[in-house]
Amino acid sequence: MSETPLEWLALARGTHDRVADRRRDDAWVARRWADQRSRVLVVEGGRAPVAFDPTPRLAFVPPARAPEGERYLLGVDERGVAHFAVAAPPPTVEGAEPADLRRVGALLDDLESGLMAHAVALRNWHDTHRFCPRCGAPTEIASAGHVRVCTRDDSQHFPRVDPAVIMLVRDDDDRVLLARGPQWPQDRRSILAGFVEPGESLEQAVEREVFEEVGVRVHDIRYVGSQPWPLPQSLMVGYFARAASGQELRPDPEEIRDAAWYSRDELREAVERGDLVSPGPLSIAAQMITRWYGGPLPRQAEFR
């Protein structure tokens, strides 16, 4: 099995130019907003209008039809067309319906998947950073939606991203370790994951999280890819890791309901029987399992 970086990740396909150098150029941003070629995506609660005929695509509106709300400059596409997001209830768009990132993130094309992930991530951050963490005063939007500034002390606050490691652990027999979280359905299984702690490297987080969650020591930790997970504000960093065979699995009951090792045949049979549902194509977990397995699993369902 190759340990080169993963080639396809649903939410890591964005192709828009984020034009970070233009965010503080108020005149340029205003001209682009006034340009009726520009496109606006209206987002609320992680959802945006999506048309599904014949294939899923975002239902943008021109600036003149956009509702009132905070505006975020997302960037420009390869044709130079500017794309914005507006934080507001999605408008009624003929042939479209509100859909969330879990539902359509893997189905949109590269440009639109990246635009929606960007817009949802910004909206989620703004919703939880209305007040200054230093003094408690209200904050105001700046830099075309990529900064909030305190109205009292002028401190600047930038979008927060929480790094999390996600790891596919294999033993000496090349079996994969899958586990079920306490709140998951009986048939749901995935690989292990956890947030990086302060003062910790990504590799240290992999070692710690695996040991804390199932009592297994790992080594030979190899990076394989990353993707944003703005649900609400994470960055998932993927690793493969090795574990010596014979270690007892000791799941932490607060984190893991049960865990087990699976050979490829055992995993395939469990999926075919309906005993196990693996993560769907939106998650990096699905792509990591697919890499280890050697191809798509049978009956691979969408992870909702």
N, C-alpha and C positions, 0 to 999 in steps of 0.2 A: 504494500500500500504506500502510495506516495504521500509525503508530508510537505509538499509544496503548497503555497497559499491556495485557498479555495478560489475557484474561478467565477462563481456566481453567488451573490448574496442579494436577497430581494430588496433590501433597503440601503444597499451600498452601491447603487447603480446611477446615481444622479449625474447628469451631464451639464447642468446649467452653470454658467459663470456667475459666481456670487458677487462679483464687482465690489469687493470690500472697500476699494479705494474711492468709490462713489458715494458711500453711505453718508458721509458728512457734507457732501456737496448738495445743499438744499435746493439750489437752482436746478441742477441736473435731475434730481429726484422729482421736482415739481414738473419739469418738462416731460419726463417720462410718464408721470401720472396723467398729464393732459393729453398725451398721445393716445388716440383711440385704437391704435394697434396693440397697445399694452393689454395684458390680460390679468385678471384679478381672481384669486381663489378665496372664497369665503369659508372660514373654518370656525367651528365651535364644538367643544367637547370631543376633539379628535376626529370630527366628521367634516366632510365637504361634499358638495354635489357631484355625483358621478353618473354618467350615462353608460348604459350597458348594451347598447345595440349598435354594431354587432359585437364589439369587444369593449371592455371597460376603458373609459377615458374620463379625465376630469372635465367638469362643466364650468369653464371660466366665464366671467362676464367682463364687459369693457368697463373702464373706470367710471364712466357716466352712469352705469347701472349698479355700481357697487353700493351696498348699504353703508351707513355711518358706522365707524368703529376704528380701532387702532389699525394703522397701516404698517406693514412690514415689507421692505424691499427684499425679494428673494433672489433676483438676478436677471440675467438675460440669456436667451437661448442662442443657438448657433446662427440664427437669422438676425440677431440683434434685437429681438422683441423682448421688452421688459415684462417681468412677471412679479406681481405683488400678492400679498395675502392681506385680508381684512378680517379682524376678529369681530364676528357678528353672527346671529342666527343665519343659517344658509337660506338664500332666497329661493323662490320657486323658479326652477329652470325646466322648461318643457323637455320631456324625455329623460329627465335626470331625477335622482333621489339621493338623500344624504347617505353616505357610507363611510365607515371608519377604515383606518389604516390596516387593521388586522384582516379586514375583508378583501381589500383591493390592492394592498401594497405589493404583493407578488404578481399581480395581474396587469398592472399599468406598465406602460413602456418605460424605458430608462429615464427619460427626461421627466415624465410626470410622477414616477415613483419618488424621484429625488426631490421634486418640488413639494409634493405632499408631505414627505417626511420632514423637510425643512420648515414648512408652514406649521405643521402640528407641533413640532418641537418648540418653535418660538411661542406659539399661543400658550402651550402648557407652562413655559417658563414665565411669561408675562403674568399669567393668572395667579401665580404664587409669589410674585415679587413686587407687589404694589406699594410696599413700605420698606424703608431703608433698614437693613439689619444692624446698622450702627447706632441710629438714634430714633428710629421708629417713625420718622416723618414720611409723608407720601413721596413716591418717586414718579418721575415723568419719563415718557418714552423719548429716546434720542437715537441718533445714528441710524435712521431709517428702520428702527425696530430691533437693533442689535445691542442696545445699551439702555439702561434706565439710570436716571440721574436723581439724586436726592434733592428735594426742594429746599432743604435746610442747610446742609453742609456741602452740597455740590459733589459729593462722592459719586463715582461711577461704578455701576454694577453690570456685569456681563453675564450672558446666558450660562447657566450652570449645566454641566454634564457630569453624571455620576458613572465612573468606570466600574464595570463588573467583568469578572472573568467567567468563562464558561468552558468546561473541559471534558473531553472525551477520554476516559481512563480505560486502558487495556491491560490485561494481565499477561503472563508469560505464554499462555495458550491462545493469545489474541482474542480473548473474549472481551466484550464491552460491558461496562458497568452502567446500569440504568436504575433510576430511582423514581419514587412518587412522592410529591409534596403532600403535606397534611390536608390541604384543602382541595386536592385534585380528585377527579372521579376515579373509581376503582380501576379502570383500565388504562389510565394515563401514565406514561413513562417518558422520561427524558434523561439527558445527561446532567451532571451536576453544575451548579453555578453559584456565584456569590459576589457581593460587593467588595471592592478593594478598600482596605482600611487606611487611615492616615499613617504616613511614614512607611508604607509597605510597597514593595515592587509588585508588578503583575505576577511574576513567577512565584514570589513568596505567597501571594494571595491564593494561587492555585494550590500550593502545598497545604496551606492552612485550611482552606475551605474543604478540601477533600478529607483531611484528617478530622476536622470538626464534624462534618456531616455524616461520614461513614466509618471513621476510625482506620483509614487506609493511608499508608505512606506512599508517595509517588516520587518518581525521578524522570529524567530524560524528557523534560518539558519543552515542547516545540510549538511556536506560534504558527497558526494557520489562517488567520483572517480576523476581520472585525467588521461590525456594522452598527449604525445607530439604532437605538430602540427607544424612540421618543414616547414611551408609554409608561411613565411620563417623560423621563429625561436621562436615560442610560446610554452608555456605549458598551456594547458587548464585545469582548476581546477573547477570541477563541484559541484554545490550546489542545494539543494531544499530549497525553502523559502516560507513563508506564507505571505499573504497580507489580511488585513481586507476587507470584501466586502463593496461596496458602494463608494470606492475611484474613483474619476474621472480620466480617462486616458487622459494624456496630452502629446502626443508624441513630442519630440524635433525634429523639421523638418530637422535639419542637421544630425540626427542620425537615425530617424525612420520615414518611410513614413506613416504607419498606424499600429495600434495594436488593439487587441480584445481578449476577454475571450471566451474560448470554453469548453463546456461540452464534455464528451466522444462521445455522440451521435452527437453533432454538428460537432465535428472534423471528425468523420467517414463519415458523410454525405457530408461534404465539400470535403474530399479527393475522395470519390466515384463519386461525380459530376465533378471532375476535376478542382474545383475552388481553390484547395490548394495542393501544393506539399511540402511534409515535407522533412527534411534533410535525406540523405542516410546513409548507414551503416558505412561509414568511420568516421563520426563525433560522438563525445560524445553526441551532442545534440539529435541525433536519439535514442541513447540508453536511455537517460534520459526521452524522450517523451514516448518511449516504456514502460519503468518502470511505469510511471504514467498511461498510457493507459491500461496496463495489458496484452500487447502482441503486435505483429507487426501490424502496420496500413495497411489497404488495399492499394494496388498499391504503396507501398513504393518504391520510385525511388532512383537510385544512385545519390548522391549529387556531381555534377561536376562543 
